[in-house]
Amino acid sequence: MKLLRYGNPGQERPGLLDAEGNLRDLSAHLPDLAGEALAPASLAKLAALDWRQLPKVAGAPRIGPCVAGTGKFLCIGLNYADHAAETGATPPVEPVVFMKATTAICGPNDDIVIPRGSEKTDWEVELGVVIGAAAKYVPVETALDHVAGYCVVHDLSERAWQLEGTGQWVKGKSADTFAPIGPWLVTRDEAGDPQKLDLFLEVDGRRRQTGSTAKMIFPAAFLVSYLSRFMRLMPGDIISTGTPPGVGHGQKPPVYLRPGQTVRLGVSGLGEQRQRTVAE
């Protein structure tokens, strides 16, 4: 299934993209795509619905973040060896973990707001893993059983705030609009093997990133298992699994986003995002 949320910010309703590409309303069956609605039993009930009987949504409403109620937005740094190389970093021997503020989450096609004082806002296309069932000390072999599905994540970064000065990466990762997610949450059964997905990102029509999740240093199942050793993962939590090479910071010379640009990015089978950049 391709599940999504549509409507104005803060007023999104749950929906489903049907086999014919139509948006269908799910409000009669669940209040939102959050918490227990992402559990295996709930997803099974949704899958059993006859989508032809669901009301069509008229027009072309805004598509919001594909899940709500996210408690933790966990990110993995330098998870592609070729990306680590372009930044001059040594590939990590265990996952580099950091977090984004959940207030950074926005819809997949919402404007990217370049924050005040930023001169090094950068792009990063990533595969997002959305937790559907609580996970604590789970083995790698069963880790994906705790996953509701996958989505496209744009892990925007302000490189000066992330890497220069002191402190943690989180301050360069958490500005408003720095975490577009969606357009939809694709359930595990439809998404297939998370290590066989292609990623791309373009800025003003120029391809900047091309990659495959097959080149992850630490695959999705390992990441779920690994993180569950240190914290309980809960339904709605998101793991952003790292980015392939081609980020602006890795260009020679570096290239960063500026107001008035268009960014398009996507992951095979998970949809595409398209954003304009605007000044705050």
C-alpha positions in Angstrom: 0.0 0.0 0.0 0.9 3.6 -0.5 -0.4 5.5 2.5 -0.3 9.3 2.8 -1.7 12.3 4.6 -3.2 15.3 2.7 -4.6 18.7 3.6 -3.4 22.0 5.0 -0.6 21.9 7.6 -1.9 20.7 11.0 -5.2 19.6 9.4 -4.0 16.5 7.4 -6.2 13.5 6.9 -5.1 9.9 6.2 -5.4 8.7 2.7 -4.3 6.0 0.3 -3.0 6.1 -3.3 -5.0 3.4 -5.2 -3.8 1.2 -8.0 -5.1 3.7 -10.6 -3.3 6.6 -9.1 -6.3 8.1 -7.3 -6.2 9.6 -3.8 -8.7 7.9 -1.5 -9.8 9.0 1.9 -9.2 6.7 4.9 -10.7 9.0 7.6 -13.6 6.6 8.3 -11.1 3.8 9.2 -8.5 5.6 11.3 -7.9 9.1 12.7 -4.4 9.5 11.4 -1.3 7.6 10.2 0.3 7.6 13.6 1.0 5.3 16.6 -1.0 2.1 16.6 -2.4 2.9 13.1 1.1 1.8 11.9 1.1 -1.5 13.7 1.0 -4.8 11.7 -2.6 -5.6 12.7 -3.8 -2.1 11.7 -2.0 -2.2 8.3 -3.5 -5.7 7.7 -7.0 -4.3 8.2 -6.3 -1.5 5.8 -4.9 -3.9 3.2 -8.1 -5.9 3.4 -10.3 -2.9 2.5 -11.8 -2.7 -1.0 -10.1 0.5 -2.1 -12.8 1.0 -4.8 -15.3 1.6 -2.0 -13.2 4.4 -0.4 -14.2 8.0 -1.3 -12.1 9.7 -3.9 -10.5 13.0 -2.8 -11.3 15.8 -5.2 -8.8 18.2 -6.7 -5.1 18.3 -6.0 -4.7 18.8 -2.2 -1.4 19.5 -0.6 0.4 16.3 0.4 1.6 16.4 4.0 4.2 14.4 5.9 3.4 10.7 5.4 3.3 9.9 9.1 2.3 11.9 12.2 3.3 11.7 15.8 7.0 11.0 15.2 8.7 10.9 18.6 12.3 10.3 17.3 13.9 11.2 14.0 17.1 9.2 14.0 19.7 9.7 11.3 22.8 7.7 10.2 25.8 9.6 9.0 28.4 8.5 6.4 26.5 5.3 5.6 27.7 5.1 2.0 31.5 4.6 1.6 31.6 6.7 -1.5 29.9 9.6 0.3 32.3 9.3 3.2 35.2 9.5 0.7 33.8 12.7 -0.9 33.7 14.4 2.5 37.2 13.2 3.4 36.0 11.0 6.2 37.0 7.4 7.0 34.1 4.9 6.5 32.7 4.2 10.0 33.2 0.9 11.8 29.8 1.3 13.5 26.9 3.6 12.7 27.2 7.3 13.2 24.0 8.3 14.9 22.5 11.7 15.3 19.0 13.2 15.6 16.9 15.8 13.9 14.3 17.8 15.7 10.8 16.6 14.8 9.8 20.2 14.2 11.9 20.0 11.0 9.4 17.6 9.5 7.3 18.9 6.6 5.5 17.8 3.5 7.4 16.4 0.5 6.6 19.4 -1.7 6.6 22.2 0.8 9.0 25.0 0.4 12.5 24.6 1.8 13.1 27.6 4.0 16.8 28.6 4.1 17.2 29.8 7.7 18.5 33.2 8.7 22.3 33.5 8.5 22.7 30.3 6.5 25.3 30.2 3.8 25.8 26.5 3.5 22.4 24.8 3.3 22.9 21.4 1.6 20.8 18.6 0.1 20.7 14.9 0.9 18.3 12.3 -0.5 17.8 9.3 1.8 15.8 6.2 2.4 13.5 6.6 5.5 12.5 3.6 7.6 9.3 4.0 9.5 8.8 2.0 12.7 5.4 0.2 13.0 5.9 -1.9 16.1 7.9 -1.2 19.2 11.5 -2.6 19.0 13.9 -3.2 21.9 16.9 -5.6 21.6 15.6 -7.0 18.4 17.9 -9.3 16.4 18.8 -8.5 12.8 17.0 -11.5 11.5 13.6 -10.2 12.7 14.3 -6.4 12.8 12.2 -5.6 9.7 9.2 -7.2 11.3 9.1 -4.0 13.3 9.0 -1.8 10.2 5.7 -0.3 8.9 7.3 0.8 5.6 9.6 3.1 3.9 9.6 6.7 2.5 11.7 9.3 0.8 13.5 11.6 3.2 15.3 14.9 2.3 17.8 15.3 5.1 18.7 18.9 4.6 21.8 20.2 6.5 23.4 23.6 7.3 27.0 22.6 7.0 28.6 25.5 8.9 26.2 24.9 11.8 26.8 21.1 11.6 30.5 21.0 11.2 32.1 24.3 12.2 32.5 25.5 15.8 31.5 23.2 18.6 28.6 21.0 19.6 26.6 18.3 17.9 25.4 17.8 14.3 21.8 18.2 15.4 21.9 22.0 15.3 22.8 21.9 11.6 20.0 19.4 10.8 17.0 20.8 12.6 15.8 24.0 11.0 12.1 24.2 10.1 11.5 22.4 6.8 14.8 20.5 6.9 13.0 17.1 6.9 10.5 16.7 4.1 9.1 13.1 4.2 6.9 11.3 1.7 5.0 11.7 -0.5 3.8 8.4 0.8 4.6 5.6 3.2 5.1 2.4 1.2 4.4 -0.7 3.3 7.0 -3.4 3.5 5.1 -5.9 1.3 5.0 -3.4 -1.6 8.4 -1.8 -1.2 10.3 -5.1 -1.4 14.0 -5.4 -0.4 15.1 -2.1 1.1 18.7 -2.8 -0.2 17.6 -2.8 -3.8 16.4 0.8 -4.2 17.8 3.6 -6.4 18.0 7.2 -5.2 18.5 10.4 -7.1 18.5 14.2 -6.5 18.5 17.1 -8.9 18.9 20.8 -8.4 17.5 23.1 -11.1 17.3 20.0 -13.4 21.0 19.1 -12.9 21.6 15.6 -11.5 23.6 15.9 -8.3 23.1 12.6 -6.5 22.7 9.1 -8.0 23.0 6.0 -5.8 21.7 2.7 -4.6 20.8 1.4 -1.2 22.8 -1.7 -2.1 25.9 0.4 -1.3 24.9 1.1 2.3 27.6 0.2 4.8 25.0 -0.7 7.4 21.7 -2.0 5.9 18.2 -1.2 7.2 17.7 -4.4 9.2 21.1 -3.9 10.9 20.2 -0.3 11.7 16.9 -1.2 13.3 18.5 -3.9 15.4 21.5 -1.7 16.4 19.4 1.3 17.4 17.1 -0.9 19.4 20.0 -1.8 21.7 20.3 1.8 22.9 16.7 3.0 22.9 13.2 1.7 22.4 12.0 2.4 18.9 8.3 3.3 18.8 5.6 3.4 16.1 6.1 6.5 14.0 9.8 6.8 14.7 11.8 7.5 11.6 15.3 6.3 10.7 17.0 8.2 7.9 19.6 5.8 6.6 22.3 8.0 5.0 22.9 9.6 1.7 24.9 8.6 -1.5 27.6 10.8 -2.9 27.0 14.1 -4.6 26.1 16.4 -1.8 26.9 20.1 -2.2 29.5 20.0 0.5 31.5 17.4 -1.4 31.7 19.4 -4.7 34.9 21.0 -5.6 34.4 23.8 -4.9 31.4 23.3 -2.6 28.0 24.3 -3.9 25.0 25.2 -1.6 21.4 25.9 -2.0 20.2 29.5 -2.4 16.7 31.0 -2.6 14.8 30.5 -5.9 16.0 27.1 -6.8 14.0 23.8 -7.4 15.1 20.5 -5.9 13.7 17.2 -7.2 14.5 13.9 -5.5 13.2 10.4 -5.2 13.7 6.7 -4.3 12.5 4.0 -6.7 9.0 2.8 -5.8 8.7 5.3 -3.0 7.8 8.4 -5.0 9.3 11.8 -5.6 9.6 15.1 -3.8 9.8 18.6 -5.4 10.6 21.7 -3.4 11.3 25.4 -4.0 14.0 27.1 -1.9 12.9 30.4 -0.2 14.6 32.8 2.2 13.3 33.0 5.7 
